Amino acid sequence: MRIVRERVRYGFELTTRGNAPEVVERPQTTCFVDVSEICGRDKVKDDLVSILLEKGNEEERCPHVISLVGMGGIGKTTLSQLAYNDPKVQAHFDIKMWVCVSDPFDQCRVAKAIIEALKGDHHNITELQSLVTKICELIGGKMFFLVLDDVWTEDPKKWEPFSNAFKKLEGSQSSRILVTTRKIRVAKIMGSTTSTRMINLEVLSEEDCWLVFSKIAFSDKDPEQCEQLENLGRQIAKKCKGLPLAAKTLGSLMRFKISSEQWKNVLDSNLWDLEGVENVIEKDLFASLFLSYYDLPSPLKRCFSYCAVYPKDYVFSSDELVEMWMAQGYIDSKENMEIIAREYLENLAIRSFFQDFENDEG
């Protein structure tokens, strides 16, 4: 009741477009990757590249669909980027396209993204039929490689117009479609019906997880400090259970801790015994995130917690967020409030509470 009273008092209303709630798109991905920053995916990357380069079966009349399946933060997009940029893959296919599908699966948006990747013109084309026809015109008779990153929809009808069109293309059995998804059901719907075409991405080895963690945690420390903290660091990295996202999150946390006592406090935290999460890997991921959160100073906790009023996967504007923090009275200063607020935002970003930053030059 208190929440309802405050909603009425402050005039909070659900913003809608027409009669439907506003849909917030997930952050977009690209094909670009810094190979030097990636650890522990050489073997699975080589296996994936081999599958992509296999000769097509003449009896098949459609492109092979290969799916990378795994929980969030395990590295599906990164592995796809590594395969996409492999020199052998780049040389093998006539056409290469990268499309971030995300949720919701907007058929026309996906079709237009494919056309844009093909350097085609889709202006003034609004119907899905015309868009798919345009795609077929642009890739007809050519061997193509299409990456569909971050697919969520379990509705087969969303994908049927594309798959049916690709089946009719001449020589399409030599083309490849790579899908990343968290769901095995999605992989099957997209066409990965055999074990050889569905790769369940495993966690990193203990040593590779340590490399991800240490590269961030020790980035600002001198060699003597690194040597003193290595044993504790390896024990902390082990608790990440091979999850790259957990290793990155904890690495960002430990980057600002310089004493052995501080590192031991994190290692001995009771948050590692977090209850209520059945999957052991997810449990350790949540524990890593909670450790980073509880380590924040109170003003930063308050600012970060404020972000919960926004929908999931909301794309923040740094200017807007800073202004809202200031308006809420979250900045502990009467002078230079904006400078301090931006320092808060930068601090949260360094600790991996925000990601996928882009400069708005418009």
N, C-alpha and C positions, 0 to 999 in steps of 0.2 A: 504493500500500500504506500509506503514511503516513496518508493521509486515512481509510482504513478503520480503521487502528489507533486514530486519534483518535476516530472515531465510536464504537467499542467502549468506549474509555476513558471518554468523557464520557456515554455512554448515549444518544446521539442516535437517535431513532426517527421514522419517517414517521407522522404523525398521520393517521388515516383515519376515515371514517364508514362503519361496516359494512365492506365489502370494497373500497369505491371511495375513491380519493384525494379529499381535501377540495377542493371547487371554490371558488375565490376570485372573487367578482364584481368587475367593473370599476367604477370610480367612476361615480356617476350624474350626469347633466346635467339642467338645468332650462331653461325657456323665457326666463328673465330675462337681460337683457343691458344694459350701460351703453353706449348708442349713442355717447356722446361719446368713448369710448375706442377706437372702431373707425376704421381708416384704409384707404382704397383699395378698398372693396367696393361703392361706390355704383352703378356701372354693372351689375355682375352681380346685385346685389340688385334693381334695377329690372327687369331682364330676368326674374328669378325671379318677382317679384310679378306681372308681366304674364302669365306662364304660369299661375300659380295662379288668376288672375281670368278666364282665357279661358272663353268660354261652352262648355258641354259639347255634344258631338254626340249628337243624339237616337238615332242608330243604335247607339251604344255603350251597353252595359249594365253598366258598372263604373266606379269612380272612376279618374281619371287618376293614375298613379304617376310622380312626378318624382323623379329621383335626383341627389344631389350626390356626385360621386366624386372622390377625391384622396387623396394620402398623408397620414399623420398629421402634425398640426401646421400644415396648410395653411389651416385656417379653415372647415371644413365646418359644424361645430356653430354657430359664430358667425354665419355667413351664414343658417343656418336660423332662428336667434334673431331676426335682423334682419327676415327676411320674416314670421315668426310675429307679431311685434309691430308690423308696419306697420299704420297706421290703416285703410288700404283693405282689407287682409286681415281685420282684426278686424271690420270692418263687413260684409264680404261673406258670411261663413259663419255659419250658425246655431249651429254647435258647433265648438269648437276643442280639440284634445287634443295633449299632448306626452308621449311615452313614450320613455325611454332603454332600448333593447333590450339592447345589449351582448352579451357572450359569456360563458356559453352562452345560446342562444335558448330561454328557458323559456316555452313556449306559455301555460301557465296564469298565470304571473306577468305576461306581457305583456297577456293578456286582463283580468286583475284591475286592472292599471294603467289600461287604457282605461276600464273601468267606474268606477274612482275619479275619473278626469278628468271623467267624465260625471255625477259626484255620485250614482252609483248604489250599491246595496248588494250586495256579493258574498259576504257572510258566510254560512257553511255551504254554499257552492257549491264543490265540489271537481272536478267533471268538466268537461273542456274544452268538450264539447257544450253543457252548460248555461250556461257562461260566455259562449260565442259567441252563443248564443240571447239572453242577457240584453243583450249589446251591440246586437244587431239591434233589440231592443225599445226601447232607449233612443235610437237614432239613426234609426229607421225614418221615412222621409218628410222627413228634414231634410238640409240641405246641410252636410256636415262637412269639417273640415280636420284631418288626423291627421299628426303628425310622428313618425317612427320613427327616432330618432337612434342612430348607432353600431351598424349591423347588420353582422354577420360571417358568419352561417351560409350555407353554399352548398347546404344541403339544402332543395329546393323543398317537401318534404312539411311542413316546419315552418310555412310561410306559407300553404299551401293552405287550411286550415280558415277562415282569415280572408278570403282573397281570394274564395273560393267563396261565403261568407256575404254579403260586400259586393255581389257581383254580383246577388244576389236582391233588394236593397233598391230601392224605388221612387225614381226620380230620382237614383240614385247617380252618373250620368255627370257631374253638376255638382259632385260632391265631389272632394277632392284628398287624396292621400297623398304626403308628402315623406319621402324616405329618404336618410340619409347613410351612406356606406360607403367603404371603401378599395378595394373590388374591383368591377371592371366586371361580372364574372360575377354577383355578388350583385345589382347593379342590374337586370340582365336577368331574373334569377329572380323578383325582386319585381314585375316588370311594366313596367320602363322599356325598351321594345323599340325605340324610335325615337330619333334623334339630338336631336330637339327636347325629349325628356323625360329626357335624360341630360346633365347639366352636368358636364363635367370642369373642376374648379376650378383656375384658373391661379395662379401665384405672383404676389405683389405687384409693382408697378412699383418701380424703384429709388428713386424719390422717396418713395413710400408706405412702403417698407421703412425708409427713413431716418427718417420721421416716427414709426414704431413704436419704433425703436431710441432715437431722441433723447429721446422723451417720458420714457423710463425712465432712460436714462444721464445726462441733465442735470437730473433732478428735484430734486437737492439742491445744485446748483451755481449760482453767481452768474453774471450775464450776461457778465462779463469772462472767466470761465473757459470758458463755453460758446463764446464767440467764438474763443478760443485753440485749443480742441480740435475745433472743427467740421470742419476739413479732414480730420484723422485719423479723426474719427467717421464721416464720409461714406465714407471708404475701408473702414473696418471694416464698416459697414452693407452696403456693396456685396458683401462676401464672404458675406452671408447668402443670396444668390441668390433674394431675394424670399420667403423662408419666414418667416411671422409668428412661429413658435415660435423659430426661430434668432435673429431680431431681438430678441425678448423676452429670450431667454437671455443674449445678448451685452450687451444693455442693462443687465440686472441685474448682470452682471459689471463693466461699466465705471462703473457708478454709484459704486463705492467707490474708483475710481482718479482722482487729481486732477492728476497731472503729465503733461506731454507725453511724457516718457520712458516712463512706464508704458503709455500708450496705444500708443506706437510699438512697444513690446515685444510687445503683443498682435497688432498689425497684422503684424509681421514673424515671428510664430511659425511654426515649421516644421510645426505641426499642421495648417495649411491645406493641406499637401501629403500629408495622410493617404492611405495606400494601402490597397487591399483592399476598397474600397467602390466598386462600379461606377457607380452612379447619381450624377451630379455634385451634384445637389441634396441627396441623402442624405449625401454625403461632407461637404458644408459644414455640414449640421446636426450631424453627429457631431463635426466639428472645433470647432464652437461649444460643444458640451457638454463636450468634453474640455478646452478652454481654461478653462471655468468650474471644472472639477474640479481641474485642476492648479494653479489659482490659489489654492485653499483652503489655509489653514494645516494643518500635519500633524494636529493633533487633530481638525479638522473632516473631513479626508479619512478618518481612521480611523472616525469616527462614521458618516459617509455610507456608506462601504464596508460597514459592518456590516449595513446595510439589505439587502444582497444575499442574506442568508440567508432573507429572506422571499419568498414567491411573487410573481410578476408581478401588478401592480395591487392589491397588498395595501393595505387601508385601515388606516393606522396610528392608534394612540391615542398622543397626545403623552405622556401620563403613562407608558404602558407603555414607549415608546421611551426616554424619559429614564431610567427605572429600569434598563433593560437596559444602557444605556451606562455607568451608574454601576456596575452589577454586574460588567461586563467590565473595569473599571478604566480606561476611556477618558477620564475627566475628570481633567485635570492640576491637581488641587487636593484637599487633604484637608479643606478647610473650604468651606462654601457650595457643595457639589458640585451640588445640585439646581438652584440659581440659575444656575450656569455652564452646566450641561447644557441648560437651557432657553434660554440665550443662544445656544448652539451651534445648537439647533433653529431659533430665530428667524433666525439668520444664514443657515442653509441655505435657509430658506423665502424670505427676501428675495432670495436669488440664484436663485430658481426651481427649486431641487432638489426641492421638494415643491409640490403644487398642490391646488386644490379643498378648502380648509380649511372645516371646519364647527365651530361651537360645540356641544358636547354639554351640553345643559341638563337632561338627564334624570338 
